[in-house]
Each structure stands twice: as structure tokens, then as C-alpha cells.
Amino acid sequence: MTAAIAESLEAREHLLVQAGTGTGKSLGYLAPALTVDGPVVVSTATLALQSQLVDHDLPRLADAVEPVLGRRPTFAVLKGRHHYLCLARLENTAEEEPEDALFDAPAAAPAAPVKWLGEAGRLGKQVLRLQEWAMETATGDRDELDPGVDDQAWKQVSMPARECVGAQRCPYGTECFAEASRVRAREADIVITNHSLLAVDMLAGRHIVPPHKLLVVDEAHELADRVSSASQAELTPELVDRAARRARPIIQPELAETLLEAGDALAVGLAEAPAGRIVAGLPDALREACTLLDAATRGALDKIGDIKGDDPDPVRKQQAKALVDDISKTAQRLLEEADHDVAWVEKPERLGPGRRALVVAPLSVAGTLATHLYDERTVVATSATLALGGRFDTVARALGLPAGETVPAPRGAGAAAARTAVAAAAAAKTSARSPNLSVAAGEVAERGGPGWRSLDVGSPFEYGKQGILYVAAHLPRPAASGLPEQAGEELLTLVGALGGRTLGLFSSRKAAQQAADLVRARTDLPVLLQGDESLPLLVRRFREDKASCLFGVMSLWQGVDVPGDACQLVVIDRLPFPRPDEPLAAARAAAVDAGGGSGFAAVSVPIAAIRLAQGAGRLIRSHGDKGVVAVLDSRLETARGYGGFLRNSLPPFWYTTKQDAAVGALKRLAAAN
């Protein structure tokens, strides 16, 4: 992997690298990063990986290469503005209008006693603590606040990028924590950021992240979704109400009232519209609400005008203008009803009881990525799940690259070559030009068009000896939501054979709850259910109590790392196809169908392949791990069109459809423990 990155840098070609757990991929891309003249940017999808890089991998690498380079490499973390304390916003928390204070739940003034009761009192105390912390912190980074505060409290002292007036016009510009973090990033050898900020940087013209020649996108299977989220916009009555209150001091009362009336119309339209994707154009009530919002926001923006240096309060004016402008652009976008956008009414489950939102998002971000991601830099995209069905084509298209043939590396070959190449790449820092190292980990397929290569570095694990993939092919095809009775009996048989140590990954909360109730009723095993407590606490208890089972939904399918014998059985209740009511997936599948293709094959199957591979990847996390991945969905064996594709997207476990073989293996593991 290290050698392939070095060659890609020299050839100025992009690289897709599949690297499983245990391959040392972070060092595999960090080492050649030190051969690049200028900063290198590494983007991650999860805080866990970001912490691993900053707290462990980068310090180890810096120690190792300092004697070679004659200096210690530097690194910095770059986050969005809202991750940092804003001194201007902190000053204004004591000056919010009463109505605005009720909506935003800000704190009282620092010198005033906290008089609120219940939730408001708790938030007030948190903001008072933040005001004290502001006098102590050197970075203003929320992640360094211990103990932390909840999102509502943090919103009172942080500033979204859209509402920031900029360092030159802000009275606290010279003391700004966010600006200081950007200065540190510009001076570092390696900059660690996240996919969300990377997406915003692309959409904003690439002026946030420092200029660089190499971009490493780790957890690259998440990038397209994060870009979709960054390109998404929504309207809610609460947002309109907040914008009207913020703008009221600087616009005429009748303009503020018009904006509030448009928000009321939106509330009525959302209450009448069914939740889900809007297929045949905006309903009349929602179209009328968007038209009213368009007119009201245009009038308000004309009155607000430009932010000038002599404005008495540029921060408040910019906040109001940003909120109104966002609503204006979203309303216009929804009224346009462009073919490249998808609109839907968001369900109350995400927003809270009784609340709805009108959402619009791009049908595809492949074009955006093709246009903005690859220019003037080499991009290395890596993940444990890039080669779906043994090919990189599907992920390449999602990332805005043309499809092509894939030549995978021999499995298991990557570890030794990576260790050798790391040393070579570190030494190559002293060379006058980029190294041209051979790729010992596997073949690299040349590409035409923009120029990209692919590489599967294999795995150091012997999946065929360490793990079993068992598909319960005798079970009927899953139909209704929840956990079917026969699947529940299968789950009991498997869990009982091992005596716990089970991570249950379910397709719905209903299925997870039913599974937990069943195991609790029919066994004495402790069952931990996602939602009962915080996820980190549940995972820690699961790791410590080896008789326990941990059951949950999609957030458990990736990011849970429990090596050793605490997790020896991973049960997946059904193939994780997107639900029919997932608006974006449904719209993308419909677009493929309309073009004469198969939306199910082009959209739903790849989504299921990535999710399934991520879920199955929870089993083998170290060289000593052993166990069984049990899929209680017979389609993985019986579906001719996609079953083989999904199996080929998984690690090469020993495969069986015989229950006796799986149960026997689990009993042997139980006896060994």
C-alpha cells in the first residue's frame, strides 16, 4: 500500500485501496505522506479513527522517523467552526431576546443567578460552566471539555460557519479559536480532518482546508453519503421562527411578521403532507408555503443589506442574514423541482414528536466529486470495504471515477510488504524525488480517463481458519418487519450453543427489541440492548461480561471494536437492503429504472454489500479471534442474482449452510473458553 501510494504520487494518478482490519493501513498511508512537499490532508468519517490517528499512530510514526528526517514531523486536527468556542457568541448569550432565549435555550448572564427550572436550569448551568472554561482553555475545542455539555448548551457558545462575520470584522478576530486552528493546520505536515468538513470545503471552493498535493480519504465508503448530507437542506417552522426573531431588530416589524406567517403556512403544509418522498411535485400547500417564504426572505434580505465595517453589531447582523439567506435559497431550490434533486417530508422519528421537515438533497453526488475532489491533488481512497463483489467499479462510480477492470491482490500478502514499504518510504524522505517502489502487495490496474488505480492489499488474518460464515438457508424468506418466529428460534439455538458472546445486528429496532425479549425470556444470559444506555457504556459492558449479548441496529454495524473472545458470534437478522421509505435510495433506484437499468442491482445491492461487509467485519479483529458470522436470511444463499455478489463482498470465511456445522463450532468455542 505504501509503495502504491508513492507510485501514484509520482504518476499523479488516484488510488483506491482496500485494506482490512489488521493491515496497518493508517501507517501504510501516513509513511508516504511524509515524502510529500507540503501538507498532506487525511480525512476520516468517525471520531474513533481520528482519535486513533492523533493519539496513537501519528506520535508513533513521528518517533520512528525523527532520526531519519532530522526533525519531528508535525500534525494538526482541523474541524468545522462549530466545534470551537466562539467568544463573540459567548458574549451575546447574555443579550438574547426573551423569545429567542426560550427557543435556543441559552444561559443567563455570567453574573446572574440561574433561576430556570428543569431543562432550562440545567442548560443555564452548563453555559455558565462554558463561560468559566472560556477563561481557561487554550484551544476552545469542544472535545477537550471534560466533562462535556449537551448540544443545546454548546450551540449557545459556538458559531456555524455561515453565521461568522470573519476574523477581520469580528471584535474577537485576533483571539478566535477556530482561526487559530486553521493557522496550526497551515503549518503542519499532516492535517487530520473529517468527511463533513472536506465536503463543505469542496462545495465552498476549497478555501477551508490548506492547499495540499495528497489527500487520503480513510473510511472512503462513507464519503459520498457525507457529501450528500453537506449538500442537503431543509425547512422547518422552528427554523423560520428563529430567523424571524433574529432579524426582527434590523428589519421592519411587518417584514418579520410576514416571515412568521410564511412559517405558519409551512407548518400547515407539513401537517397535511404524508411523510416520505415527494414524487409528483410539491403538494399545493407546501408549494404555497415555499412561495411565501421566497417572497418574505427576499424582502428581509433587501432590508438587512450588506455587512459593513461600521455596523454597530456585525455579528448579530451576520447571524440573522445567514439564517434568512439559507431559508431563501432552500425555498427557491424546492420550488425549482429540478430533476437532479430529491425532496421529501422527514418523519417525526428524527426530529422529535410532532415535528416535521421539508428536505431536499441531490439525487447523486458523483458529478460533484468528479468536479471538485480530484483537481490539483492526488487522492488515495481507502477502506476495508471498497471492492464489492470482488470489484472496485461500484465504489469508483459513487466517488465520481469511471469504471474499469479490477486486479485484486492475493489475500494475506499485504502485511509483510506494508512493513517493508513503510521503512522504505520513511528513508525516501531524504531523496530529491518521489520514490518509485514496486508494489509487492499485489498488482495495480492502470486506468484511463482521469487516471486511477486499485489495490487490494489482502489481510493478515486467515479468515478461512479463523471464522465461519453460516447462512441459515432453511429459513423462509423474511417478509414482515420484526423478527420472524423461526429466525428467533435459530437465534436461540446459536446463542445457546456459545453461551453469550454474541453481537446481534438487526435491521430494525423492532427486531432488536423482539430478539432481546426472546433471549431474556428463554435464557439466563444478560442481554444489552442499544438505547437502554449510552453506546460506549454498552460496548464496555459487553466487552467485560463474556456471557452477555449486545443487540442493536445500524450504528452497531460499524465502529464497534471488540477483539478477543468477548465477541465470537455475530448474528445478522436479514440482508441490510435500504428500506423502501429511504427517500434518497428509493429516488436513485427509480432513476436507474427509468433509464432502462435495474435500480435494485445498481443501488440497493451495493448499499447492502457495504453494510453487510461492515457488519461481518465485527467478528475478526485480531490474529487470535475465532467465531461465526450467522446470517438468518436465506437469500444470501438462494438469491441467484445477488447472493453470490454479496458473499464475494465479505471476507473469505469458511462457508456453510449446515446448522450442525455452525452449532458444533460454537460449542467447541464455548468449551475452549
Secondary structure, 3 states (H helix, E strand, C coil): CHHHHHHHHHHCCEEEEECCCCCCHHHHHHHHHCCCCCCEEEEECCHHHHHHHHHHHHHHHHHHHHHHHCCCCCEEECCCHHHEECHHHHHHHHHCCHHHHHHHCCCCCCCCCCCCCHHHHHHHHHHHHHHHHHCCCCCCEHHHCCCCCCHHHHHCCECCHHHCCCCCCCCCHHHCHHHHHHHHHHHCCEEEEEHHHHHHHHHCCCCCCCCCCEEEEECHHHHHHHHHHHCCEEECHHHHHHHHHHHHHHCCHHHHHHHHHHHHHHHHHHHHCCCEECCCCCCHHHHHHHHHHHHHHHHHHHHHCCCCCCCCCHHHHHHHHHHHHHHHHHHHHHHHCCCCEEEEEECHHHHCCCCCEEEEEECCCHHHHHHHCCCCCEEEEEECCCCECCECHHHHHHCCCCCCCCCCCCCCCHHHHHHHHHHHHHHHHHCCCCCCCCCCCCCCCCCCCCCEEEEECCCCCCHHHHEEEEECCCCCCCCCCCCCHHHHHHHHHHHHHHCCCEEEECCCHHHHHHHHHHHHHHCCCCEEECCCCCHHHHHHHHHHCCCCEEEECHHHCCCCCCCCCCCCEEEECCCCCCCCCCHHHHHHHHHHHHCCCCHHHHHHHHHHHHHHHHHHCCCCCCCCCCEEEEECCCHHHHCCCCHHHHHHCCCCCEEECCHHHHHHHHHHHHHHC
